Amino acid sequence: MGEYFCYRMGRFVTYTPWRRPDYQRLRGLLEAVRSETDILPRYGLHLLGGVLFDFAATWDVDLCLTGPFASPERLEDDIDTINDLAFNRFELLLDLQWMPEPPPEVGYEEVLAPGFVHHHLRFIKTTCTVFHRGRDIRVTDLRDPELFRTEEITRLTEYLIEGHHSAYPGPSGKFIDRILANPHRRLKTSFDVETFLREDEDYFLRNTNR
């Protein structure tokens, strides 16, 4: 009998462990979102984060929904729907949030310029994540003001929160290293899902940070 596993994100609960993402399972998820839900006609959807650099170097898939939404409750339902498909059918861990628009591209010179103004990007996401594997139990709750005092948090529903991220892109060495690894010294910070579904794997790899 296998080790007990449970993962909760807000109202959503799964007992299916995730695996490292790859192109084919990511494509399967996004095709399912397109064909089995009405989410894509109502929002923009964009890939962010580690999958734009190297599938083998990340454990999750960062996504953001953009554009108007009917209500916080409807947005929360849509986030849960995507998470359900991702975890239970494709064994993918998502970091999914709503933003007014995807993070802007940035370059090496502008980040290091003395007058560079960092962005404090607005986001909406579900919180209260509980990771339980065997005897290992970890809880992260962005509603806790003592845990995330650098962020401005407003509760929209029991688990849905709105806030502003800390300085983006920030002065972290990891971020600068990623810019320097790109031949053009610019980071492609998002990739539109409609384009992802229209094009093939080679196009995606050639037009991200690889």
TIBAGU-804360 format. One record per residue (C-alpha): x, y, z; residue number from 1; residue in one letter. Coordinates in steps of 0.2 Angstrom, whole numbers, plus 2048, in hexadecimal, padded with zeros to 3 digits. Example, Ala and Ser with C-alpha at 12.3 -4.5 7.8 and 13.67 -1.06 7.14 Angstrom:
<pts>
+------+-------+-----+-----+------+
: east : north :  up :  nr : rest :
+------+-------+-----+-----+------+
:  83E :   7EA : 827 :   1 :    A :
:  844 :   7FB : 824 :   2 :    S :
+------+-------+-----+-----+------+
</pts>
This chain:
<pts>
+------+-------+-----+-----+------+
: east : north :  up :  nr : rest :
+------+-------+-----+-----+------+
:  800 :   800 : 800 :   1 :    M :
:  807 :   811 : 7FB :   2 :    G :
:  80B :   820 : 806 :   3 :    E :
:  7FC :   82B : 80A :   4 :    Y :
:  7FB :   83B : 800 :   5 :    F :
:  7EF :   849 : 800 :   6 :    C :
:  7F1 :   85B : 7F9 :   7 :    Y :
:  7E4 :   869 : 7FD :   8 :    R :
:  7E4 :   87A : 7F5 :   9 :    M :
:  7D5 :   884 : 7FB :  10 :    G :
:  7C5 :   87A : 7F8 :  11 :    R :
:  7CE :   86E : 7EC :  12 :    F :
:  7D5 :   85E : 7F3 :  13 :    V :
:  7DE :   850 : 7E9 :  14 :    T :
:  7E5 :   83F : 7EE :  15 :    Y :
:  7EF :   83E : 7DE :  16 :    T :
:  802 :   842 : 7E0 :  17 :    P :
:  809 :   84D : 7D2 :  18 :    W :
:  818 :   849 : 7C7 :  19 :    R :
:  825 :   855 : 7BE :  20 :    R :
:  81C :   85E : 7B0 :  21 :    P :
:  820 :   85A : 79E :  22 :    D :
:  81A :   861 : 78D :  23 :    Y :
:  80D :   853 : 789 :  24 :    Q :
:  804 :   853 : 799 :  25 :    R :
:  804 :   866 : 79A :  26 :    L :
:  7FC :   866 : 788 :  27 :    R :
:  7EF :   859 : 78E :  28 :    G :
:  7EA :   864 : 79C :  29 :    L :
:  7E8 :   873 : 792 :  30 :    L :
:  7DF :   86A : 784 :  31 :    E :
:  7D3 :   863 : 791 :  32 :    A :
:  7D0 :   875 : 798 :  33 :    V :
:  7CC :   87A : 787 :  34 :    R :
:  7C0 :   86C : 782 :  35 :    S :
:  7B8 :   868 : 792 :  36 :    E :
:  7B5 :   879 : 79A :  37 :    T :
:  7B0 :   88A : 795 :  38 :    D :
:  7BE :   892 : 79E :  39 :    I :
:  7C9 :   897 : 78F :  40 :    L :
:  7BC :   8A2 : 786 :  41 :    P :
:  7B9 :   8AC : 797 :  42 :    R :
:  7CC :   8AF : 79B :  43 :    Y :
:  7DD :   8B0 : 794 :  44 :    G :
:  7E8 :   8A2 : 79A :  45 :    L :
:  7FB :   8A3 : 79B :  46 :    H :
:  809 :   898 : 7A0 :  47 :    L :
:  816 :   89F : 7AB :  48 :    L :
:  825 :   89A : 7B5 :  49 :    G :
:  830 :   88A : 7B4 :  50 :    G :
:  828 :   882 : 7A5 :  51 :    V :
:  82E :   891 : 79B :  52 :    L :
:  840 :   88C : 79F :  53 :    F :
:  842 :   879 : 7A2 :  54 :    D :
:  835 :   86C : 7A6 :  55 :    F :
:  842 :   861 : 7AF :  56 :    A :
:  846 :   86F : 7BB :  57 :    A :
:  835 :   873 : 7C2 :  58 :    T :
:  827 :   869 : 7CB :  59 :    W :
:  818 :   874 : 7C8 :  60 :    D :
:  810 :   87D : 7B9 :  61 :    V :
:  80D :   890 : 7BC :  62 :    D :
:  7FD :   897 : 7B4 :  63 :    L :
:  7F4 :   8A7 : 7B4 :  64 :    C :
:  7E2 :   8AB : 7AF :  65 :    L :
:  7E0 :   8BD : 7A9 :  66 :    T :
:  7D1 :   8C8 : 7A4 :  67 :    G :
:  7C0 :   8CC : 7AD :  68 :    P :
:  7B7 :   8BF : 7B7 :  69 :    F :
:  7A5 :   8BF : 7BD :  70 :    A :
:  7A8 :   8BD : 7CF :  71 :    S :
:  7B5 :   8B6 : 7DC :  72 :    P :
:  7AA :   8A7 : 7DE :  73 :    E :
:  7AA :   8A3 : 7CC :  74 :    R :
:  7BD :   8A6 : 7CA :  75 :    L :
:  7C0 :   89A : 7D9 :  76 :    E :
:  7B5 :   88D : 7D0 :  77 :    D :
:  7BF :   88F : 7C0 :  78 :    D :
:  7D0 :   88D : 7CA :  79 :    I :
:  7C9 :   87D : 7D2 :  80 :    D :
:  7C4 :   876 : 7C1 :  81 :    T :
:  7D5 :   878 : 7BA :  82 :    I :
:  7DD :   871 : 7C9 :  83 :    N :
:  7D2 :   862 : 7C9 :  84 :    D :
:  7D7 :   85E : 7B7 :  85 :    L :
:  7E9 :   861 : 7BA :  86 :    A :
:  7EB :   857 : 7CA :  87 :    F :
:  7DF :   849 : 7C8 :  88 :    N :
:  7E1 :   845 : 7B5 :  89 :    R :
:  7F2 :   84B : 7B0 :  90 :    F :
:  7FC :   84B : 7C1 :  91 :    E :
:  801 :   85D : 7C0 :  92 :    L :
:  804 :   869 : 7CE :  93 :    L :
:  7FE :   87A : 7C9 :  94 :    L :
:  802 :   88B : 7D0 :  95 :    D :
:  7F3 :   894 : 7C9 :  96 :    L :
:  7EE :   8A6 : 7CC :  97 :    Q :
:  7E4 :   8B4 : 7C4 :  98 :    W :
:  7ED :   8C4 : 7BF :  99 :    M :
:  7E7 :   8D3 : 7B5 : 100 :    P :
:  7F4 :   8CF : 7A8 : 101 :    E :
:  803 :   8C3 : 7A7 : 102 :    P :
:  814 :   8CA : 7AE : 103 :    P :
:  81D :   8D5 : 7A2 : 104 :    P :
:  82D :   8CF : 79A : 105 :    E :
:  83D :   8D7 : 7A1 : 106 :    V :
:  84F :   8D8 : 79C : 107 :    G :
:  860 :   8D8 : 7A4 : 108 :    Y :
:  864 :   8EB : 7A2 : 109 :    E :
:  853 :   8F1 : 7A8 : 110 :    E :
:  853 :   8E6 : 7B8 : 111 :    V :
:  864 :   8ED : 7BD : 112 :    L :
:  861 :   8FF : 7B8 : 113 :    A :
:  861 :   90B : 7C7 : 114 :    P :
:  850 :   911 : 7C3 : 115 :    G :
:  847 :   901 : 7C0 : 116 :    F :
:  836 :   900 : 7C8 : 117 :    V :
:  831 :   8EF : 7CE : 118 :    H :
:  81F :   8E9 : 7CB : 119 :    H :
:  814 :   8E4 : 7D9 : 120 :    H :
:  808 :   8D9 : 7CF : 121 :    L :
:  7F6 :   8D6 : 7D5 : 122 :    R :
:  7F1 :   8C4 : 7D7 : 123 :    F :
:  7E2 :   8BA : 7DC : 124 :    I :
:  7E4 :   8A8 : 7E1 : 125 :    K :
:  7DE :   89A : 7ED : 126 :    T :
:  7E8 :   898 : 7FD : 127 :    T :
:  7E9 :   88B : 80C : 128 :    C :
:  7F3 :   87E : 804 : 129 :    T :
:  7F6 :   86E : 80E : 130 :    V :
:  803 :   861 : 808 : 131 :    F :
:  801 :   850 : 811 : 132 :    H :
:  80D :   841 : 80C : 133 :    R :
:  80F :   834 : 819 : 134 :    G :
:  814 :   83D : 829 : 135 :    R :
:  819 :   84D : 820 : 136 :    D :
:  80C :   85A : 822 : 137 :    I :
:  80F :   86C : 81C : 138 :    R :
:  802 :   87A : 81C : 139 :    V :
:  804 :   88B : 813 : 140 :    T :
:  7F6 :   898 : 815 : 141 :    D :
:  7F8 :   8A9 : 80D : 142 :    L :
:  7EA :   8B0 : 818 : 143 :    R :
:  7F6 :   8AF : 827 : 144 :    D :
:  7FD :   8C1 : 829 : 145 :    P :
:  80C :   8BC : 833 : 146 :    E :
:  812 :   8B0 : 825 : 147 :    L :
:  811 :   8BC : 816 : 148 :    F :
:  812 :   8CD : 81D : 149 :    R :
:  81A :   8D4 : 80D : 150 :    T :
:  80A :   8D1 : 803 : 151 :    E :
:  7FA :   8DA : 804 : 152 :    E :
:  7EC :   8CD : 806 : 153 :    I :
:  7D9 :   8CF : 804 : 154 :    T :
:  7CE :   8C0 : 806 : 155 :    R :
:  7C1 :   8BF : 7F9 : 156 :    L :
:  7B9 :   8AE : 7FE : 157 :    T :
:  7BE :   8A2 : 80C : 158 :    E :
:  7CD :   89C : 802 : 159 :    Y :
:  7CF :   8A8 : 7F3 : 160 :    L :
:  7DA :   8B7 : 7F7 : 161 :    I :
:  7E0 :   8C7 : 7ED : 162 :    E :
:  7F1 :   8CF : 7F0 : 163 :    G :
:  800 :   8D7 : 7E8 : 164 :    H :
:  810 :   8CD : 7E6 : 165 :    H :
:  820 :   8D3 : 7ED : 166 :    S :
:  82C :   8DC : 7E1 : 167 :    A :
:  82D :   8D5 : 7CF : 168 :    Y :
:  838 :   8D0 : 7C8 : 169 :    P :
:  842 :   8D3 : 7D8 : 170 :    G :
:  855 :   8D3 : 7DA : 171 :    P :
:  857 :   8C0 : 7DC : 172 :    S :
:  866 :   8B7 : 7D5 : 173 :    G :
:  85B :   8AA : 7CE : 174 :    K :
:  852 :   8B6 : 7C3 : 175 :    F :
:  861 :   8BF : 7BD : 176 :    I :
:  869 :   8AE : 7B9 : 177 :    D :
:  85A :   8AA : 7AE : 178 :    R :
:  85B :   8BA : 7A5 : 179 :    I :
:  86E :   8B8 : 7A1 : 180 :    L :
:  86A :   8A6 : 79B : 181 :    A :
:  85F :   8AD : 78D : 182 :    N :
:  869 :   8B2 : 77E : 183 :    P :
:  85F :   8C2 : 77C : 184 :    H :
:  860 :   8C6 : 78F : 185 :    R :
:  84E :   8C7 : 790 : 186 :    R :
:  842 :   8BC : 799 : 187 :    L :
:  832 :   8B5 : 791 : 188 :    K :
:  827 :   8B6 : 7A0 : 189 :    T :
:  817 :   8AE : 799 : 190 :    S :
:  810 :   8A4 : 78B : 191 :    F :
:  7FF :   8A5 : 785 : 192 :    D :
:  7F5 :   894 : 786 : 193 :    V :
:  7EB :   897 : 776 : 194 :    E :
:  7FC :   898 : 76D : 195 :    T :
:  802 :   889 : 776 : 196 :    F :
:  7F3 :   87F : 770 : 197 :    L :
:  7F5 :   885 : 75E : 198 :    R :
:  807 :   882 : 75C : 199 :    E :
:  812 :   872 : 75F : 200 :    D :
:  81F :   86E : 76C : 201 :    E :
:  82E :   874 : 761 : 202 :    D :
:  826 :   885 : 760 : 203 :    Y :
:  823 :   886 : 773 : 204 :    F :
:  835 :   881 : 776 : 205 :    L :
:  83C :   88D : 76A : 206 :    R :
:  832 :   89C : 770 : 207 :    N :
:  835 :   89A : 783 : 208 :    T :
:  845 :   89C : 78D : 209 :    N :
:  84F :   88E : 787 : 210 :    R :
+------+-------+-----+-----+------+
</pts>
